[in-house]
Amino acid sequence: DGLASFCDVRPGLSFGYRTATLPQVIGERVSKAEQLRSEVAACWRERLEEAVRLEGVQVEALDTLGRLVHEFKLKEQARKDELVQSEAVAYSQAQVFKVAKLRDELRRDTYNRTTIPALTEIKRLLSQESRRSLSERDTLTERLRQYASLGPSFERLAGEYKAVVDQLKEKRWALSQVDA
């Protein structure tokens, strides 16, 4: 609109100027040029302000997007953690069932009609051997108590007795070698 009036060419005007004096025409044109400059400057200011405002909106949008991505990652990590936990629980339960199954198979294979009589006989023999070992232990414990009650002189006599028995064995061996 301002540029169109600046270059206004209408019939009846010579060379596009109104019938006026040259200083008036120059003054009008200068004032129109200043007006156009101020309009252009205002337009640039508005565009710059709009660009700054849009940049602020974009920064806010990027901040919001970053926050949303972070929250999504946290939610996704929580979901992954739940999946890992449920998988670990399922694996543990499967292992418990496997051990229980193996225990039951072991019991089934150990205790059946053919093995129970043999296991009973083994138990009887083990208890007899246990009783015999206990009585032997008690006998040896009593003998040790008796030896301890005889005192240190008995230990000396027992050592001498052992030496005499060893010498007797050596002499018997030597005689057997001479006779052979």
Backbone hydrogen bonds, N-H to C=O, Kabsch-Sander energy under -0.5 kcal/mol:
donor,donor_aa,acceptor,acceptor_aa,energy
5,S,1,D,-1.7
6,F,2,G,-1.4
7,C,3,L,-1.8
8,D,5,S,-1.0
10,R,8,D,-0.5
13,L,10,R,-1.7
14,S,17,Y,-0.8
15,F,13,L,-0.5
16,G,13,L,-0.6
17,Y,14,S,-2.1
20,A,18,R,-1.8
25,V,21,T,-2.3
26,I,22,L,-2.9
27,G,23,P,-2.6
28,E,24,Q,-2.8
29,R,25,V,-2.9
30,V,26,I,-2.8
31,S,27,G,-2.7
32,K,28,E,-2.8
33,A,29,R,-2.7
34,E,30,V,-2.8
35,Q,31,S,-2.5
36,L,32,K,-3.0
37,R,33,A,-2.7
38,S,34,E,-2.8
39,E,35,Q,-2.4
40,V,36,L,-3.2
41,A,37,R,-3.3
42,A,38,S,-2.6
43,C,39,E,-2.9
44,W,40,V,-2.9
45,R,41,A,-2.9
46,E,42,A,-2.9
47,R,43,C,-2.7
48,L,44,W,-3.0
49,E,45,R,-3.2
50,E,46,E,-2.8
51,A,47,R,-2.7
52,V,48,L,-2.8
53,R,49,E,-2.7
54,L,50,E,-2.8
55,E,51,A,-2.5
56,G,52,V,-2.3
57,V,53,R,-2.3
58,Q,54,L,-2.7
59,V,55,E,-2.6
60,E,56,G,-2.5
61,A,57,V,-2.6
62,L,58,Q,-2.7
63,D,59,V,-2.6
64,T,60,E,-2.7
65,L,61,A,-2.8
66,G,62,L,-2.9
67,R,63,D,-2.5
68,L,64,T,-2.6
69,V,65,L,-2.7
70,H,66,G,-2.4
71,E,67,R,-2.7
72,F,68,L,-2.7
73,K,69,V,-2.8
74,L,70,H,-2.4
75,K,71,E,-2.7
76,E,72,F,-3.1
77,Q,73,K,-2.8
78,A,74,L,-2.4
79,R,75,K,-2.2
80,K,76,E,-2.6
81,D,77,Q,-2.8
82,E,78,A,-2.2
83,L,79,R,-2.1
84,V,80,K,-2.6
85,Q,81,D,-2.6
86,S,82,E,-2.8
87,E,83,L,-2.3
88,A,84,V,-2.4
89,V,85,Q,-2.6
90,A,86,S,-2.4
91,Y,87,E,-2.5
92,S,88,A,-2.5
93,Q,89,V,-2.6
94,A,90,A,-2.3
95,Q,91,Y,-2.2
96,V,92,S,-2.3
97,F,93,Q,-2.4
98,K,94,A,-2.2
99,V,95,Q,-2.5
100,A,96,V,-2.4
101,K,97,F,-2.3
102,L,98,K,-2.5
103,R,99,V,-2.6
104,D,100,A,-2.4
105,E,101,K,-2.5
106,L,102,L,-2.6
107,R,103,R,-2.5
108,R,104,D,-2.6
109,D,105,E,-2.8
110,T,106,L,-2.2
111,Y,107,R,-2.9
112,N,110,T,-0.9
116,I,112,N,-2.1
118,A,114,T,-0.5
119,L,115,T,-2.9
120,T,116,I,-2.4
121,E,117,P,-2.2
122,I,118,A,-2.4
123,K,119,L,-2.4
124,R,120,T,-2.3
125,L,121,E,-2.6
126,L,122,I,-2.6
127,S,123,K,-2.3
128,Q,124,R,-2.2
129,E,125,L,-2.6
130,S,126,L,-2.4
131,R,127,S,-2.4
132,R,128,Q,-2.5
133,S,129,E,-2.6
134,L,130,S,-2.4
135,S,131,R,-2.3
136,E,132,R,-2.4
137,R,133,S,-2.5
138,D,134,L,-2.4
139,T,135,S,-2.4
140,L,136,E,-2.7
141,T,137,R,-2.5
142,E,138,D,-2.2
143,R,139,T,-2.4
144,L,140,L,-2.4
145,R,141,T,-2.0
146,Q,142,E,-2.1
147,Y,143,R,-2.7
148,A,144,L,-2.5
149,S,145,R,-1.8
150,L,146,Q,-1.0
150,L,147,Y,-0.6
151,G,147,Y,-0.7
151,G,148,A,-0.6
154,F,151,G,-0.5
155,E,151,G,-0.8
156,R,152,P,-1.5
157,L,153,S,-2.1
158,A,154,F,-2.8
159,G,155,E,-2.1
160,E,156,R,-2.2
161,Y,157,L,-2.5
162,K,158,A,-2.1
163,A,159,G,-2.0
164,V,160,E,-2.4
165,V,161,Y,-2.4
166,D,162,K,-2.4
167,Q,163,A,-2.2
168,L,164,V,-2.4
169,K,165,V,-2.0
170,E,166,D,-2.0
171,K,167,Q,-2.4
172,R,168,L,-2.2
173,W,169,K,-1.9
174,A,170,E,-2.4
175,L,171,K,-2.6
176,S,172,R,-2.1
177,Q,173,W,-1.9
178,V,174,A,-2.0
179,D,175,L,-2.4
180,A,176,S,-1.1
